[in-house]
Amino acid sequence: MGPPAVTVVTIQARPVALEADLPGRTNPYRVSDVRPQISGIIQARLFKEGSTVHAGQLLYRIDPAPYQAAYDQAVAQLGNARAVQRSAKLKAARYADMVKINAVSHQDADDALAASDQADASVKQQQAAVESARINLAYTRLTAPIGGRIGASSFTEGALVTNGQTSALATIQKLDPIYVDVTQTAVQLLALKDDMARAPARGGGVQSAPVHLQLGDGCDYPIEGRLQFTDVTVDQNTGSVTLRAIFPNPKGVLLPGMYVRAKVTEGVDPNGILAPQQAVTRDEKGQPTAMVVDAQGLAQARVLKVAGAVGNQWRVTSGLNPGDRLIVVGGANARPGQPVKVVAVQTPTPNPAS
């Protein structure tokens, strides 16, 4: 029969873009629930649902009448306390002069001084009451704590709201920029850090890695993002780590809760080796293997170590060297140590580096 015919491709070292394709979901940059801090009846809702609001914008107005009355009462009580304070101070001053000439007893002078101190304390107490009433009166005007997109209003005019209620009146979300949280196994994260440490094209670690998004409909998001941080713990149930990227979102294309796929550009391996996936098989131990043709025209088996797919090729980190002739077609008929006949040589598939 003669030696089996095979087709080979000559392995070449070339720059290879290192990317990780990870699933994730979008999350708002900031979230704030609008809640009442006093109880009362909503008089007016002063925003359009789904619109963009700015920090400090008036959103709701609660009936201020009872709180205005409480404030006026506190102010009046403060005025009364100050009048008592003036009288007590004058009396204490007179008694202090009179006790020097024994015109009054020391006990009366001490009582006058104590009454003056009590009047001072009463004034401070009423000042605190006025400030408390002023704060409650200000709480009748509910303003936006942050700027962003406001959702639907859970309450309308005439509804009773209470301090400490569990239901928020509305929710504001800042969507520009926006977060994208992706998950990656701890093993993959360690490999990512190792790749980036060895890739000279960019320094700065994981946090400096650029990220590109693919939306749920398959379209690419046009603006590049950046990894911001990685979680400090590993989920014990899934063995995964959360990575958070931040993206500009000026047109509001990204909405909270969207499913996306994030492509994390880890760097560029300047001497990467790629092998066609059809040339790599698995042995009985599950290890990736391939067949090469040596200088004598004999087939030789190699055990490979791969670090993920790049298009339709495997990125090989060990087991293949530049110049090796890798069997792509006909490897099933080749036996290690037996001669083979090279009938065709394929051209390596180009791989653009980032």
C-alpha positions as CSV (number, residue, x, y, z in Angstrom):
1,M,0.0,0.0,0.0
2,G,2.9,2.4,0.7
3,P,3.1,5.1,3.2
4,P,-0.2,6.9,3.9
5,A,-0.7,10.3,2.2
6,V,-1.0,13.3,4.5
7,T,-1.5,17.0,4.3
8,V,0.6,19.1,6.6
9,V,0.8,22.7,7.7
10,T,4.1,24.3,8.8
11,I,3.9,25.8,12.3
12,Q,4.9,29.4,12.5
13,A,5.4,31.7,15.5
14,R,3.5,34.9,15.1
15,P,1.7,37.6,17.2
16,V,-1.6,36.2,18.5
17,A,-4.3,38.3,20.1
18,L,-5.3,36.9,23.5
19,E,-9.0,37.3,24.2
20,A,-11.4,35.8,26.7
21,D,-15.1,35.5,25.7
22,L,-17.2,35.8,28.9
23,P,-21.0,36.0,29.6
24,G,-22.3,38.9,31.7
25,R,-25.1,41.3,32.5
26,T,-25.3,45.1,32.7
27,N,-25.9,46.9,36.0
28,P,-26.5,50.6,36.6
29,Y,-23.5,52.7,37.7
30,R,-25.6,54.1,40.6
31,V,-29.0,53.2,42.0
32,S,-31.1,55.2,44.4
33,D,-34.6,54.6,45.7
34,V,-36.7,57.7,46.5
35,R,-38.3,57.2,49.9
36,P,-40.3,59.5,52.2
37,Q,-38.7,60.4,55.5
38,I,-41.9,61.8,57.0
39,S,-45.6,60.7,56.8
40,G,-48.2,62.6,54.9
41,I,-50.3,62.9,51.8
42,I,-48.6,63.4,48.4
43,Q,-49.8,66.7,46.9
44,A,-48.0,66.6,43.6
45,R,-45.7,64.5,41.4
46,L,-43.4,66.8,39.5
47,F,-41.5,64.6,37.1
48,K,-42.2,62.6,33.9
49,E,-41.8,58.9,34.3
50,G,-38.9,57.5,32.3
51,S,-37.3,60.9,32.0
52,T,-33.8,62.0,33.0
53,V,-33.6,63.9,36.2
54,H,-30.7,65.8,37.8
55,A,-29.5,65.7,41.4
56,G,-31.6,68.0,43.6
57,Q,-34.6,68.2,41.2
58,L,-37.9,68.3,43.0
59,L,-39.8,65.0,42.5
60,Y,-42.7,64.9,45.0
61,R,-44.3,67.4,47.3
62,I,-46.0,66.2,50.5
63,D,-48.7,68.3,52.3
64,P,-46.6,70.7,54.4
65,A,-49.4,72.2,56.5
66,P,-48.9,70.1,59.7
67,Y,-45.1,70.4,59.5
68,Q,-45.3,74.2,58.9
69,A,-47.5,74.5,62.0
70,A,-45.0,72.4,64.1
71,Y,-42.2,74.6,62.8
72,D,-44.1,77.8,63.7
73,Q,-44.8,76.4,67.2
74,A,-41.2,75.5,67.8
75,V,-40.1,79.0,66.7
76,A,-42.6,80.6,69.2
77,Q,-41.4,78.3,72.0
78,L,-37.8,79.3,71.2
79,G,-38.8,83.0,71.5
80,N,-40.5,82.3,74.9
81,A,-37.4,80.5,76.1
82,R,-35.1,83.4,75.1
83,A,-37.4,85.9,77.0
84,V,-37.1,83.7,80.1
85,Q,-33.3,83.5,79.5
86,R,-32.9,87.3,79.5
87,S,-34.9,87.7,82.7
88,A,-33.0,84.9,84.4
89,K,-29.6,86.4,83.4
90,L,-30.5,89.9,84.6
91,K,-31.7,88.5,88.0
92,A,-28.6,86.4,88.4
93,A,-26.4,89.4,87.6
94,R,-28.3,91.6,90.2
95,Y,-28.1,89.0,92.9
96,A,-24.4,88.5,92.2
97,D,-23.9,92.2,93.0
98,M,-26.2,92.2,96.0
99,V,-24.7,89.2,97.7
100,K,-21.4,91.1,97.9
101,I,-23.0,93.6,100.3
102,N,-25.1,91.0,102.0
103,A,-28.4,92.4,100.6
104,V,-29.5,88.9,99.7
105,S,-28.6,85.5,101.0
106,H,-26.1,83.3,99.2
107,Q,-28.8,80.7,98.7
108,D,-31.0,83.2,96.8
109,A,-27.9,84.2,94.6
110,D,-27.2,80.5,93.9
111,D,-30.9,79.9,93.0
112,A,-30.8,82.8,90.6
113,L,-27.6,81.5,88.9
114,A,-29.1,78.0,88.6
115,A,-32.3,79.5,87.0
116,S,-30.1,81.3,84.5
117,D,-28.3,78.1,83.6
118,Q,-31.7,76.3,83.2
119,A,-32.8,79.1,80.9
120,D,-29.7,78.7,78.8
121,A,-30.3,74.9,78.5
122,S,-34.0,75.5,77.7
123,V,-33.0,77.9,74.8
124,K,-30.6,75.2,73.4
125,Q,-33.4,72.6,73.7
126,Q,-35.8,74.8,71.8
127,Q,-33.2,75.6,69.2
128,A,-32.8,71.9,68.6
129,A,-36.6,71.6,68.4
130,V,-36.7,74.3,65.8
131,E,-34.0,72.6,63.7
132,S,-35.9,69.3,63.9
133,A,-39.1,71.0,62.8
134,R,-37.3,72.7,60.0
135,I,-35.8,69.4,58.8
136,N,-39.2,67.8,58.8
137,L,-40.7,70.7,56.9
138,A,-37.9,70.4,54.3
139,Y,-38.6,66.6,54.0
140,T,-42.0,67.6,52.5
141,R,-40.1,68.3,49.3
142,L,-38.6,65.1,48.0
143,T,-35.7,65.7,45.7
144,A,-33.6,63.5,43.5
145,P,-30.5,62.2,45.5
146,I,-28.6,61.4,42.2
147,G,-29.0,62.2,38.5
148,G,-30.1,59.6,36.1
149,R,-33.1,57.9,34.5
150,I,-36.2,57.7,36.8
151,G,-38.6,54.8,36.5
152,A,-42.3,54.5,37.1
153,S,-43.9,56.1,40.1
154,S,-45.4,53.7,42.6
155,F,-47.6,56.4,44.2
156,T,-49.8,59.1,42.8
157,E,-51.2,62.3,44.1
158,G,-53.5,61.8,47.2
159,A,-51.7,58.7,48.3
160,L,-50.6,58.4,52.0
161,V,-46.9,57.7,52.5
162,T,-45.2,56.9,55.8
163,N,-41.7,57.2,57.2
164,G,-39.8,54.0,56.9
165,Q,-42.1,52.3,54.4
166,T,-40.7,49.4,52.4
167,S,-42.0,50.5,49.0
168,A,-40.0,53.2,47.2
169,L,-41.8,56.0,45.5
170,A,-39.6,55.7,42.5
171,T,-36.1,54.5,41.5
172,I,-33.3,56.5,39.8
173,Q,-30.6,54.7,37.9
174,K,-27.4,56.4,36.5
175,L,-26.8,54.6,33.2
176,D,-23.9,56.6,31.8
177,P,-21.4,55.1,32.4
178,I,-22.8,51.6,33.1
179,Y,-21.3,48.5,34.6
180,V,-21.0,45.1,33.0
181,D,-20.4,42.2,35.4
182,V,-19.0,39.1,33.9
183,T,-18.1,35.7,35.5
184,Q,-15.0,33.7,35.0
185,T,-13.7,30.6,36.7
186,A,-10.9,31.0,39.2
187,V,-8.6,28.8,37.0
188,Q,-9.3,31.0,33.9
189,L,-8.7,34.2,36.0
190,L,-5.2,32.8,37.0
191,A,-4.5,32.0,33.4
192,L,-5.6,35.5,32.3
193,K,-3.3,37.1,34.8
194,D,-0.4,34.9,33.7
195,D,-1.0,35.7,30.0
196,M,-1.2,39.4,30.7
197,A,2.0,39.3,32.8
198,R,3.8,37.7,29.9
199,A,2.3,39.8,27.2
200,P,4.6,42.8,26.5
201,A,2.1,44.8,24.5
202,R,0.4,46.2,27.6
203,G,1.2,46.5,31.2
204,G,-0.9,47.4,34.2
205,G,-2.5,44.1,35.1
206,V,-6.1,42.9,34.7
207,Q,-7.6,46.3,35.5
208,S,-6.0,47.8,32.4
209,A,-7.6,45.3,30.0
210,P,-9.9,46.7,27.3
211,V,-13.3,45.0,26.9
212,H,-15.6,44.8,23.9
213,L,-19.3,43.9,24.1
214,Q,-21.5,41.8,21.9
215,L,-25.2,42.4,22.5
216,G,-27.9,39.8,22.7
217,D,-28.9,40.2,19.0
218,G,-25.3,39.6,17.9
219,C,-24.4,43.2,17.2
220,D,-21.2,44.7,18.5
221,Y,-21.4,47.6,20.9
222,P,-19.3,50.4,19.3
223,I,-17.6,51.8,22.4
224,E,-14.8,50.1,24.2
225,G,-14.8,49.6,27.9
226,R,-12.3,48.8,30.6
227,L,-12.1,46.2,33.4
228,Q,-12.4,48.0,36.7
229,F,-11.8,45.4,39.3
230,T,-12.1,41.7,40.1
231,D,-14.0,40.2,43.0
232,V,-11.9,39.3,46.0
233,T,-13.7,36.0,46.7
234,V,-14.5,32.9,44.8
235,D,-18.1,31.6,44.7
236,Q,-18.0,28.3,46.6
237,N,-20.9,26.9,44.6
238,T,-19.7,27.7,41.1
239,G,-16.0,28.3,41.6
240,S,-16.3,31.5,39.6
241,V,-15.1,35.1,40.1
242,T,-16.9,38.3,39.1
243,L,-15.1,40.8,36.9
244,R,-16.6,44.3,36.6
245,A,-16.1,46.4,33.5
246,I,-17.2,49.9,33.0
247,F,-18.6,51.3,29.6
248,P,-19.6,54.7,28.4
249,N,-23.3,54.7,27.5
250,P,-24.0,58.2,26.1
251,K,-27.0,57.1,24.0
252,G,-28.6,54.8,26.6
253,V,-28.2,51.7,24.4
254,L,-27.3,49.5,27.4
255,L,-30.0,49.0,29.9
256,P,-29.8,47.3,33.3
257,G,-30.2,43.6,33.2
258,M,-29.2,43.0,29.6
259,Y,-27.4,39.8,28.7
260,V,-24.2,40.5,26.9
261,R,-21.0,38.7,26.0
262,A,-17.8,40.5,26.9
263,K,-14.5,40.0,25.0
264,V,-11.6,40.8,27.3
265,T,-8.4,41.6,25.4
266,E,-5.7,40.2,27.6
267,G,-2.8,41.2,25.4
268,V,-0.7,39.9,22.5
269,D,1.5,36.9,22.6
270,P,4.4,37.9,20.3
271,N,5.4,34.3,19.7
272,G,2.1,32.5,19.7
273,I,1.6,29.1,18.0
274,L,-1.8,28.2,16.5
275,A,-2.8,24.7,15.4
276,P,-5.9,23.9,13.3
277,Q,-8.6,22.3,15.4
278,Q,-9.0,19.5,12.9
279,A,-5.4,18.4,13.5
280,V,-5.8,18.0,17.3
281,T,-7.4,14.9,18.9
282,R,-7.7,13.6,22.4
283,D,-6.1,10.4,23.7
284,E,-7.6,8.0,26.2
285,K,-6.6,10.3,29.1
286,G,-8.3,13.3,27.5
287,Q,-5.1,15.0,26.7
288,P,-4.9,16.9,23.4
289,T,-2.5,15.2,20.9
290,A,-1.3,15.8,17.3
291,M,0.9,14.1,14.7
292,V,3.9,15.8,13.1
293,V,6.2,14.7,10.3
294,D,9.9,14.7,11.4
295,A,12.9,15.4,9.2
296,Q,13.1,11.7,8.2
297,G,9.5,11.6,7.0
298,L,8.3,9.7,10.0
299,A,5.1,10.4,11.9
300,Q,5.5,11.4,15.5
301,A,2.9,11.9,18.2
302,R,3.0,15.0,20.4
303,V,1.1,15.7,23.6
304,L,0.0,19.3,23.6
305,K,-1.1,21.9,26.1
306,V,-3.7,24.3,24.7
307,A,-4.9,27.6,26.2
308,G,-8.2,28.2,24.4
309,A,-9.4,28.7,20.9
310,V,-8.6,31.5,18.6
311,G,-11.2,31.3,15.8
312,N,-11.0,27.8,14.4
313,Q,-7.6,27.2,15.8
314,W,-6.1,26.1,19.2
315,R,-3.5,28.3,20.8
316,V,-0.8,25.9,21.8
317,T,1.5,26.7,24.7
318,S,3.6,23.5,24.6
319,G,4.1,20.5,22.4
320,L,4.7,22.3,19.1
321,N,7.6,24.4,17.9
322,P,8.1,26.7,14.9
323,G,9.0,24.8,11.8
324,D,7.1,21.6,12.9
325,R,5.1,20.0,10.0
326,L,1.7,19.3,11.6
327,I,-0.5,16.7,10.0
328,V,-3.9,18.2,9.2
329,V,-5.4,15.6,6.9
330,G,-4.7,11.8,6.9
331,G,-3.5,11.7,10.5
332,A,-6.0,8.8,11.3
333,N,-4.0,6.5,9.0
334,A,-0.5,7.5,10.3
335,R,1.2,5.6,13.1
336,P,3.9,6.9,15.3
337,G,7.4,6.0,14.0
338,Q,6.1,4.9,10.6
339,P,6.8,6.8,7.3
340,V,4.2,9.0,5.7
341,K,4.0,10.7,2.3
342,V,3.4,14.5,2.3
343,V,1.2,15.2,-0.7
344,A,0.1,18.8,0.1
345,V,1.1,21.7,2.3
346,Q,-1.5,24.1,3.6
347,T,-0.9,27.8,4.2
348,P,-1.3,28.8,7.8
349,T,-4.5,30.7,8.5
350,P,-3.7,34.4,9.2
351,N,-4.6,35.7,12.7
352,P,-4.6,39.4,13.2
353,A,-3.1,40.6,16.4
354,S,-4.7,43.3,18.4
